[in-house]
Amino acid sequence: MKVENININILKELNNKMPELAGKARQVFSKYDIWVSGEDYPTYNQLIELSKIFHIPFGYFYLEKLPERKYPIPHYRTEKKLLFLPSNELLDTVMFAQKIQEWAKYILLEWGQEKIQFCGKYKDDYNKEKIIEELKTIFDIKNNWASEINKWREAFNYLKEKAEEKGIIVLINGVVGNNTHRKLNVKEFRGFVLYDDIAPVIFINNNDAISAKIFTLIHEVVHILIGESASFDLRNLQSADNKIEKFCDVCTAEFLVPSSELKTQYEINNNLEELARYFKVSQIVILRRLLDTQIITQNKFYEQLNDLYNQETKDEQKSGGGNFYAITSHRLSKRFLYILNSAVQNNIILYRDMLRVTGLKAKTCNELIEGLL
């Protein structure tokens, strides 16, 4: 039976605002354009399928107007050619991270958690040297720290774990929640940070190359130090034309590859691969720093950038897969899972609350927590 009491204007609005998803609907339903024109109507089952394609609640088709979904944080793009219209995938991911932040903050405040000392510490003091020293304290490292770590992934995991030890919730995912059909587009965003002085949250797009993840992580921690929420694409690992972004970018680059040390090492050996191995960043980050320090020209930078990035992304995809529980603990953050579990054990929240916020089944949740303890 056809559903004739829906508001066709909702379908028309979805069609105009989400052309890629509309194209998918057109592939699934041969009558899609006829429905949009109002000449015919979908059946109940077809309408359910359309709601899944557009990632909206079924009831939206009966509203007078499609609800406006406002993007809650600043979004910085390296290139500003078009108006920024966040995808549903990005919006849903930010909302999920906000939900995690709200639960974590509620529990931490119940425990009497005070403000994290470094959160917003440099809001009115954009001092690069001070921030780099603060980063060294947060990550518990000294000069030349990277040379003591064997692999890039080890460096990333070390930095992530240190950030969580200091009170930052780090979420890492390449899809929306558990939905493998809703991949996060790294060209749209590499990550975002939700600032809070009790429960700061960092999100890293897992579809990115490992070097970019390291860069994003440090960049986001700098945002926490200056007390600013944001999302960003960091196209070609370069910041947007914005004071805050440029400052965060400079601090990140100098922290990962100090200019004085780079110049010294470059004189010893100017091979990109060897320099990357020494600093435990990728050749892309090295290339970027050579540009920053004017050792190479911008033309030389772009000549080598695309090939390096494509190779890193392929290597990252080859290393995909892995243990379900390890992936889930990255997606939900070990720190957040510890907070939730402790809250259940101390009767601050109910067990069903933990299942609801994580989206996990009881058996899976129990096994995941057991593996973390």
C-alpha positions in Angstrom: 0.0 0.0 0.0 1.3 3.4 -1.0 1.8 6.1 1.7 0.1 9.2 0.4 0.0 11.3 3.5 3.7 12.1 3.7 5.1 15.6 3.0 6.7 15.3 -0.4 8.6 18.6 0.3 10.7 16.7 2.8 11.8 14.3 0.1 12.5 17.2 -2.3 14.6 18.9 0.4 16.6 15.7 1.1 17.1 15.4 -2.6 18.5 18.9 -2.9 20.6 18.9 0.3 22.1 15.4 -0.1 22.7 14.7 -3.8 25.1 11.8 -3.1 22.5 10.0 -1.0 19.8 10.9 -3.5 21.9 9.2 -6.2 22.0 6.1 -4.1 18.2 6.2 -3.6 17.9 6.6 -7.4 19.9 3.5 -7.9 17.8 1.5 -5.5 14.4 2.8 -6.6 13.6 3.3 -10.3 10.6 5.5 -9.3 12.6 7.7 -7.0 12.4 10.8 -9.3 8.6 10.3 -9.7 8.2 10.3 -5.9 10.2 13.5 -5.6 8.0 15.1 -8.2 4.9 14.1 -6.3 3.4 12.1 -9.2 3.5 8.9 -7.2 4.2 7.7 -3.7 6.4 5.0 -2.1 5.1 2.1 -0.1 5.6 1.9 3.6 8.5 -0.5 3.2 10.1 1.7 0.5 9.7 4.7 2.8 11.5 2.8 5.6 14.3 2.1 3.2 14.5 5.7 2.1 14.8 6.8 5.8 17.8 4.4 6.1 19.4 5.7 2.9 19.1 9.3 4.1 19.9 8.4 7.7 16.9 10.1 9.2 14.1 8.9 11.4 11.0 7.6 9.6 8.8 10.2 11.1 10.6 13.0 9.4 8.6 12.4 6.2 5.5 13.6 8.0 6.9 16.9 9.3 6.1 20.3 7.8 9.8 21.0 7.4 13.1 19.1 7.7 14.6 20.0 11.1 17.7 22.1 10.8 20.8 20.4 12.2 23.3 23.1 13.3 26.9 22.3 13.3 28.0 23.0 17.0 31.7 23.8 16.6 33.9 25.9 14.3 35.1 24.0 11.2 38.4 25.1 9.7 39.3 24.2 6.1 42.6 24.7 4.4 40.7 25.6 1.2 37.7 27.9 1.4 36.2 27.5 -2.1 32.7 26.4 -1.1 30.3 27.0 1.7 30.8 24.3 4.4 27.9 21.9 4.6 28.7 19.2 7.1 27.7 15.7 6.0 25.3 13.6 8.1 28.3 11.3 8.9 30.2 14.2 10.5 27.2 15.6 12.3 26.3 12.2 13.8 29.9 11.6 14.8 30.1 15.0 16.6 26.8 14.3 18.3 28.0 10.9 19.4 31.2 12.4 20.9 29.1 15.1 22.6 27.0 12.3 24.2 30.1 10.6 25.5 31.4 13.9 26.8 28.2 14.6 28.7 28.1 11.2 30.3 31.8 11.4 31.3 31.5 14.9 32.7 28.4 13.9 34.8 30.2 10.9 36.3 33.4 12.8 36.9 31.6 15.6 38.7 29.8 13.1 40.8 33.3 11.9 41.9 34.3 15.4 42.7 36.6 15.8 39.7 38.2 19.3 39.5 39.3 21.1 36.4 42.2 19.6 34.6 45.1 21.9 35.2 46.2 22.3 31.6 42.8 22.8 30.0 42.5 26.3 28.7 45.8 27.2 30.5 47.0 29.2 27.5 43.7 30.8 26.4 45.2 34.3 26.8 48.8 33.4 26.3 49.6 32.1 22.8 53.2 31.3 23.6 54.7 28.6 21.4 57.6 27.8 23.6 55.4 27.4 26.7 52.9 25.2 24.9 55.6 22.9 23.6 57.0 22.5 27.1 53.5 21.8 28.3 53.1 19.1 25.6 56.3 17.5 26.8 54.9 17.3 30.3 51.5 15.9 29.2 53.1 13.2 27.1 55.9 12.6 29.6 58.7 13.0 27.0 62.1 14.7 26.6 64.0 16.0 23.6 64.7 13.3 20.9 62.0 11.1 22.4 61.0 9.7 19.1 64.4 8.1 18.5 63.7 5.7 21.4 60.5 4.3 19.8 60.8 1.7 17.1 57.7 2.2 15.0 55.3 5.0 14.0 52.3 3.1 15.3 54.0 2.6 18.6 54.6 6.4 18.7 50.9 7.1 18.0 49.7 4.5 20.6 52.2 5.9 23.2 51.0 9.5 22.7 47.3 8.4 22.7 47.7 6.5 26.0 49.5 9.4 27.6 46.8 11.8 26.6 44.2 9.5 28.2 46.2 9.1 31.3 46.2 12.9 31.7 42.4 13.0 31.4 41.7 13.4 27.7 39.1 11.0 26.1 40.5 10.0 22.7 38.0 8.4 20.3 39.2 6.8 17.1 36.8 5.6 14.4 36.5 5.4 10.6 32.7 4.9 10.4 29.7 6.3 12.1 29.3 4.2 15.3 29.3 0.6 14.2 27.8 1.2 10.7 30.4 0.1 8.2 28.3 1.5 5.4 28.8 5.1 6.7 32.5 5.7 6.2 34.0 9.0 7.5 35.5 11.1 4.7 39.0 12.1 5.6 38.8 14.9 3.0 36.0 16.4 5.0 37.7 16.2 8.4 40.8 14.6 9.9 39.5 15.0 13.4 37.8 17.3 15.9 38.1 18.4 19.5 35.3 19.2 22.0 36.8 21.4 24.7 35.8 21.0 28.3 37.9 21.5 31.4 36.5 18.4 33.1 36.1 15.9 30.2 37.9 17.1 27.0 37.2 14.8 24.0 39.4 14.3 20.9 38.2 12.4 17.8 40.5 11.1 15.2 39.4 9.9 11.7 40.7 6.3 11.5 40.7 6.4 7.7 43.7 8.7 7.7 47.4 7.7 7.3 49.2 7.1 10.6 51.4 10.2 10.3 48.3 12.4 9.9 46.7 10.8 13.0 49.8 11.7 15.0 49.7 15.2 13.7 46.0 15.5 14.4 46.3 14.2 17.9 48.9 16.8 18.9 47.0 19.5 17.0 43.9 18.7 19.0 45.8 18.7 22.4 47.0 22.2 21.5 43.4 23.2 21.0 42.6 21.9 24.5 45.5 24.0 25.9 44.1 27.2 24.4 40.5 26.2 25.3 39.0 26.0 21.8 36.7 23.4 20.2 37.0 22.8 16.5 37.0 20.4 13.6 39.4 20.6 10.7 40.5 19.0 7.4 44.3 20.0 7.6 44.5 19.5 3.8 48.0 18.6 2.9 48.8 18.8 6.6 48.5 22.6 6.3 46.2 24.7 8.5 43.3 27.0 7.5 43.8 30.7 7.1 42.9 31.4 10.7 44.9 32.7 13.6 44.0 29.8 16.0 44.6 27.1 13.4 47.9 28.5 12.3 49.1 28.8 15.9 48.0 25.2 16.7 49.7 24.0 13.5 53.0 25.7 14.3 53.1 24.3 17.8 52.3 20.8 16.5 54.9 20.8 13.8 57.6 22.2 16.1 56.8 19.7 18.8 57.0 16.7 16.4 60.0 17.9 14.4 61.9 20.7 16.1 63.4 23.0 13.4 66.9 23.2 14.9 67.1 19.4 15.2 65.7 18.9 11.7 68.3 21.2 10.1 71.1 19.4 12.0 69.9 16.0 10.8 69.3 17.2 7.3 72.9 18.2 6.9 73.9 14.7 8.1 71.5 12.9 5.8 68.9 14.5 3.6 67.0 11.3 2.7 63.3 11.6 3.6 62.9 8.0 4.6 65.9 8.2 7.0 64.7 11.5 8.5 61.2 10.1 9.0 62.7 7.0 10.8 64.7 9.3 13.0 61.8 11.5 14.1 59.2 8.7 14.1 56.9 10.7 11.9 56.1 10.0 8.3 57.9 11.3 5.3 54.9 13.6 4.8 55.5 15.3 8.1 59.2 15.6 7.3 58.4 17.1 3.9 56.0 19.5 5.5 58.7 20.6 8.0 61.3 21.1 5.3 58.8 23.5 3.7 58.2 25.2 7.0 61.9 25.8 7.6 62.4 26.9 4.0 64.8 24.0 3.3 62.7 23.1 0.2 60.4 25.2 -2.0 56.6 24.9 -2.1 56.9 23.5 -5.7 59.2 20.7 -4.4 56.8 20.1 -1.5 53.8 19.5 -3.8 55.8 17.4 -6.3 56.4 14.7 -3.6 53.3 15.1 -1.4 50.7 13.3 -3.4 52.8 10.2 -4.0 53.8 9.9 -0.3 50.2 10.4 1.0 48.7 7.9 -1.4 51.4 5.3 -0.4 50.8 5.9 3.3 47.0 5.6 2.9 47.5 2.3 1.0 49.8 1.0 3.7 47.3 1.9 6.4 44.4 0.2 4.6 46.5 -3.0 4.3 47.1 -3.0 8.0 43.3 -2.7 8.6 41.1 -5.2 10.3 42.2 -6.5 13.7 40.7 -7.6 16.9 37.0 -6.5 17.4 37.5 -5.7 21.1 40.7 -3.6 20.4 38.8 -1.7 17.6 35.9 -1.1 19.9 38.1 0.1 22.8 39.6 2.7 20.3 36.1 3.7 19.1 34.8 4.3 22.6 38.1 5.2 24.3 39.7 3.1 27.1 39.4 6.1 29.5 35.7 6.4 28.8 35.1 2.7 29.3 36.9 2.8 32.6 34.8 5.7 33.7 31.6 4.0 32.8 32.6 0.7 34.4 33.6 2.4 37.6 30.4 4.4 37.7 28.4 1.2 37.4 30.4 -0.5 40.1 29.9 2.5 42.4 26.1 2.7 41.6 26.4 6.2 40.0 24.8 4.9 36.8 22.9 1.7 36.0 24.3 -1.1 33.9 21.7 -0.5 31.3 22.9 3.1 31.0 26.3 1.8 30.0 24.8 -0.5 27.4 22.7 2.4 26.0 25.5 4.9 25.7 28.0 2.4 24.2 25.5 0.7 21.9 26.9 -2.7 23.0 25.1 -5.9 23.9 25.6 -7.2 27.5 27.8 -10.1 26.5 30.1 -8.0 24.3 30.3 -5.2 26.9 31.2 -7.6 29.6 34.0 -9.2 27.5 35.3 -5.8 26.5 35.5 -4.5 30.0 37.0 -7.8 31.2 39.8 -7.4 28.6 40.6 -3.9 29.7 40.9 -4.7 33.4 
